[in-house]
């Protein structure tokens, strides 16, 4: 019946053969000592956190404070024109990011400029992150890199001009030699000419090399193999390298994403039959 974690109760049991008063006194002393030790460990973790990630933490808190709230969305939804929409956005943390655009900008342009703001904030956070946080942020880019590679190859199959394809690529997933993916006609060429020097190259398993060329079906299979390797690698990083609350939360999120993709693949397979 002693309070505390199982480890504390085990320590308390060790003195159970002594008189009850002694047991209670020693048990309470041990519990207090263990609590102080836990507090010291937490203080040490917080101290180390401040030396590596305090500034990045402040950046993230600032970003969170700049998220649009319901009172921000209401006037945006009621805007009769894109100029009114832009005017209401100027009162938020987005500021004058559309100041250089013509009157009544197209929604696609607004989305593009807002994405650019997001990428700038990401790059600033990545540049001020500690080693572990920087690796975590790099993992966030990997799915965009995979999707960009697939987009370029698919567009090339349909005779789309490469500049137009690169323009459609998500900026978080762009990397040097991305355009070379347009020349890949086999999985082996895709790996050796494009992916081998990128962070997502390690997700390219030997299963991808079984195809003689890259058609729509084979390309979708390659995408799923890359995403499977990415999710497994990110999960291992979060559980074994990061750990703690972040590891627990990310485990749940990554398992959800893996389940979601599995369901989509299953549904697409049923439709194809």
C-alpha positions as CSV (number, residue, x, y, z in Angstrom):
1,X,0.0,0.0,0.0
2,X,3.0,2.3,-0.2
3,X,2.7,5.2,-2.7
4,X,4.9,5.6,-5.8
5,X,6.0,3.6,-8.8
6,X,6.6,-0.2,-8.7
7,X,10.3,0.3,-8.2
8,X,9.6,2.3,-5.0
9,X,7.3,-0.5,-3.7
10,X,10.0,-3.1,-4.3
11,X,12.4,-1.1,-2.2
12,X,9.8,-0.8,0.5
13,X,9.2,-4.5,0.6
14,X,12.9,-5.1,1.4
15,X,12.4,-3.8,5.0
16,X,9.1,-5.4,5.7
17,X,10.5,-7.8,8.3
18,X,11.4,-4.8,10.6
19,X,8.9,-3.3,13.0
20,X,6.1,-1.5,11.2
21,X,7.1,1.9,12.5
22,X,10.6,1.4,11.1
23,X,9.2,0.0,7.8
24,X,7.0,3.1,7.4
25,X,9.8,5.6,8.3
26,X,12.4,3.9,6.0
27,X,9.8,3.6,3.2
28,X,8.9,7.2,3.3
29,X,12.6,8.2,3.4
30,X,13.3,6.0,0.3
31,X,10.3,7.4,-1.5
32,X,11.4,11.0,-0.8
33,X,14.9,10.1,-1.9
34,X,13.7,8.5,-5.2
35,X,11.5,11.5,-5.9
36,X,14.4,13.8,-5.4
37,X,16.5,11.7,-7.7
38,X,13.7,11.8,-10.3
39,X,13.5,15.6,-9.9
40,X,17.3,15.9,-10.3
41,X,17.1,13.8,-13.5
42,X,14.3,15.9,-14.9
43,X,16.3,19.1,-14.0
44,X,19.3,17.6,-15.8
45,X,17.3,16.8,-18.9
46,X,15.8,20.3,-18.9
47,X,19.2,21.8,-18.5
48,X,20.6,19.9,-21.4
49,X,17.5,20.7,-23.4
50,X,18.1,24.4,-22.9
51,X,21.6,24.1,-24.2
52,X,20.6,22.5,-27.5
53,X,17.0,23.2,-28.2
54,X,15.8,26.2,-26.2
55,X,16.0,28.6,-29.1
56,X,14.3,26.2,-31.5
57,X,11.6,25.7,-28.9
58,X,11.0,29.4,-28.8
59,X,10.7,29.5,-32.6
60,X,8.1,26.7,-32.6
61,X,6.1,28.4,-29.8
62,X,6.1,31.5,-31.9
63,X,5.0,29.6,-35.0
64,X,2.2,28.0,-32.9
65,X,1.1,31.4,-31.7
66,X,0.8,32.6,-35.3
67,X,-1.6,29.8,-36.4
68,X,-4.9,31.1,-37.7
69,X,-7.7,30.9,-35.1
70,X,-11.4,30.7,-35.7
71,X,-11.8,34.5,-35.4
72,X,-9.2,34.7,-38.3
73,X,-11.0,32.2,-40.5
74,X,-14.5,33.7,-40.2
75,X,-13.7,36.9,-42.1
76,X,-11.7,34.9,-44.7
77,X,-14.7,32.7,-45.4
78,X,-16.9,35.7,-45.8
79,X,-14.6,37.6,-48.1
80,X,-16.4,38.6,-51.3
81,X,-13.2,38.8,-53.4
82,X,-9.6,37.7,-53.3
83,X,-8.5,41.3,-52.6
84,X,-10.6,41.3,-49.4
85,X,-9.2,37.8,-48.6
86,X,-5.7,39.3,-48.9
87,X,-6.6,42.3,-46.8
88,X,-7.8,40.0,-43.9
89,X,-4.6,37.9,-44.2
90,X,-2.5,41.0,-43.8
91,X,-3.7,41.2,-40.2
92,X,-2.3,37.8,-39.3
93,X,1.3,36.5,-39.1
94,X,1.2,36.0,-42.9
95,X,1.5,39.7,-43.2
96,X,2.2,41.2,-46.7
97,X,3.3,38.0,-48.4
98,X,0.9,38.8,-51.3
99,X,1.9,42.5,-51.5
100,X,3.7,42.1,-54.9
101,X,0.9,40.2,-56.5
102,X,-1.7,41.6,-58.9
103,X,-5.2,42.5,-57.9
104,X,-7.5,39.5,-57.1
105,X,-4.8,36.8,-57.2
106,X,-5.8,33.3,-58.1
107,X,-6.3,30.8,-55.3
108,X,-3.5,28.6,-56.6
109,X,-1.1,31.5,-56.4
110,X,-2.1,32.2,-52.8
111,X,-1.5,28.6,-52.0
112,X,1.9,28.7,-53.6
113,X,3.0,31.8,-51.7
114,X,1.7,30.5,-48.4
115,X,3.7,27.3,-49.0
116,X,6.8,29.4,-49.7
117,X,6.2,31.1,-46.3
118,X,5.9,27.7,-44.6
119,X,9.1,26.4,-46.3
120,X,11.0,29.6,-45.2
121,X,9.9,29.0,-41.6
122,X,10.9,25.4,-41.8
123,X,14.4,26.3,-43.2
124,X,14.9,28.8,-40.4
125,X,13.9,26.3,-37.7
126,X,16.1,23.6,-39.3
127,X,19.1,26.0,-39.3
128,X,18.7,26.7,-35.6
129,X,18.0,23.1,-34.5
130,X,20.2,20.8,-32.5
131,X,21.5,17.6,-33.9
132,X,18.6,15.3,-33.0
133,X,16.0,17.9,-33.9
134,X,17.7,18.6,-37.2
135,X,17.6,14.9,-38.0
136,X,13.9,14.8,-37.1
137,X,13.2,17.7,-39.4
138,X,15.1,16.0,-42.2
139,X,12.9,13.0,-41.9
140,X,9.9,15.3,-42.5
141,X,11.3,16.1,-45.9
142,X,11.7,12.6,-47.1
143,X,8.1,11.9,-48.2
144,X,8.1,15.0,-50.3
145,X,11.4,13.9,-52.0
146,X,9.8,10.6,-52.8
147,X,6.7,12.1,-54.2
148,X,8.7,14.6,-56.3
149,X,10.7,11.8,-57.9
150,X,7.5,9.9,-58.7
151,X,5.9,13.1,-60.0
152,X,8.8,13.8,-62.4
153,X,8.9,10.2,-63.8
154,X,5.1,10.0,-64.2
155,X,5.0,13.4,-66.0
156,X,7.8,12.3,-68.3
157,X,5.8,9.2,-69.2
158,X,3.0,11.5,-70.4
159,X,5.4,13.8,-72.3
160,X,5.1,16.7,-69.9
161,X,7.9,19.3,-70.2
162,X,10.4,19.0,-67.4
163,X,10.4,22.7,-66.3
164,X,6.6,22.4,-65.8
165,X,7.1,19.3,-63.7
166,X,9.8,20.8,-61.5
167,X,7.6,23.8,-60.9
168,X,4.8,21.5,-59.6
169,X,7.2,19.7,-57.2
170,X,6.8,20.5,-53.5
171,X,9.6,22.8,-52.4
172,X,10.3,20.8,-49.3
173,X,11.2,17.8,-51.5
174,X,13.4,19.5,-54.0
175,X,17.0,18.5,-54.3
176,X,19.9,18.9,-56.7
177,X,19.6,16.4,-59.6
178,X,15.8,15.9,-59.2
179,X,15.4,16.7,-62.9
180,X,17.7,13.7,-63.7
181,X,14.8,11.4,-62.6
182,X,13.1,12.2,-65.9
183,X,15.8,10.2,-67.7
184,X,15.3,7.0,-65.7
185,X,13.6,4.2,-67.6
186,X,14.4,1.3,-65.2
187,X,14.5,1.0,-61.4
188,X,18.2,0.5,-61.6
189,X,18.7,3.7,-63.5
190,X,16.5,5.5,-61.0
191,X,18.5,4.3,-58.1
192,X,22.0,4.8,-59.5
193,X,21.5,8.1,-61.3
194,X,19.1,9.8,-58.9
195,X,18.4,8.2,-55.5
196,X,21.8,6.8,-54.5
197,X,23.1,10.2,-53.3
198,X,19.9,11.3,-51.6
199,X,18.6,10.5,-48.1
200,X,15.8,8.4,-49.5
201,X,18.2,6.1,-51.5
202,X,18.5,3.8,-48.5
203,X,14.8,3.0,-48.8
204,X,15.2,1.6,-52.3
205,X,15.2,-2.1,-51.6
206,X,16.2,-5.0,-53.9
207,X,12.5,-5.7,-54.5
208,X,12.4,-2.7,-56.8
209,X,15.0,-4.1,-59.2
210,X,12.7,-7.0,-60.2
211,X,11.0,-4.8,-62.9
212,X,12.5,-4.4,-66.3
213,X,11.1,-0.9,-66.8
214,X,9.1,1.8,-65.0
215,X,5.5,1.9,-66.1
216,X,2.5,3.2,-64.1
217,X,2.0,0.0,-62.1
218,X,5.6,-0.6,-61.4
219,X,6.2,3.0,-60.4
220,X,3.3,2.9,-57.9
221,X,4.9,-0.3,-56.4
222,X,8.3,1.5,-56.1
223,X,6.5,4.4,-54.4
224,X,5.0,2.1,-51.8
225,X,8.3,0.3,-51.2
226,X,10.1,3.7,-50.6
227,X,7.3,4.8,-48.3
228,X,7.4,1.6,-46.3
229,X,11.1,1.9,-45.8
230,X,10.7,5.5,-44.8
231,X,8.0,4.8,-42.2
232,X,10.0,2.0,-40.7
233,X,13.2,4.1,-40.5
234,X,11.4,7.1,-39.0
235,X,9.7,4.9,-36.5
236,X,13.0,3.4,-35.4
237,X,14.6,6.8,-35.1
238,X,11.7,8.1,-33.0
239,X,11.7,5.1,-30.7
240,X,15.4,4.4,-30.2
241,X,17.1,7.8,-30.9
242,X,14.6,10.3,-29.6
243,X,12.5,8.3,-27.2
244,X,10.4,9.9,-24.4
245,X,7.1,11.6,-25.0
246,X,8.2,12.4,-28.6
247,X,8.8,8.7,-29.3
248,X,5.4,7.7,-27.9
249,X,3.5,10.4,-29.8
250,X,5.3,9.7,-33.1
251,X,4.9,6.0,-32.8
252,X,1.1,6.5,-32.7
253,X,1.2,8.9,-35.6
254,X,3.5,6.8,-37.8
255,X,1.5,3.6,-37.1
256,X,-1.6,5.5,-38.1
257,X,0.0,6.6,-41.3
258,X,1.2,3.0,-42.1
259,X,-2.4,1.7,-41.5
260,X,-3.9,4.4,-43.7
261,X,-1.6,3.7,-46.6
262,X,-2.2,-0.1,-46.2
263,X,-5.9,0.5,-46.4
264,X,-5.6,2.7,-49.5
265,X,-3.4,0.1,-51.2
266,X,-5.9,-2.7,-50.3
267,X,-8.9,-0.6,-51.6
268,X,-7.0,0.2,-54.9
269,X,-6.3,-3.5,-55.3
270,X,-9.9,-4.4,-54.9
271,X,-10.9,-1.7,-57.5
272,X,-8.4,-3.1,-60.0
273,X,-10.0,-6.5,-59.8
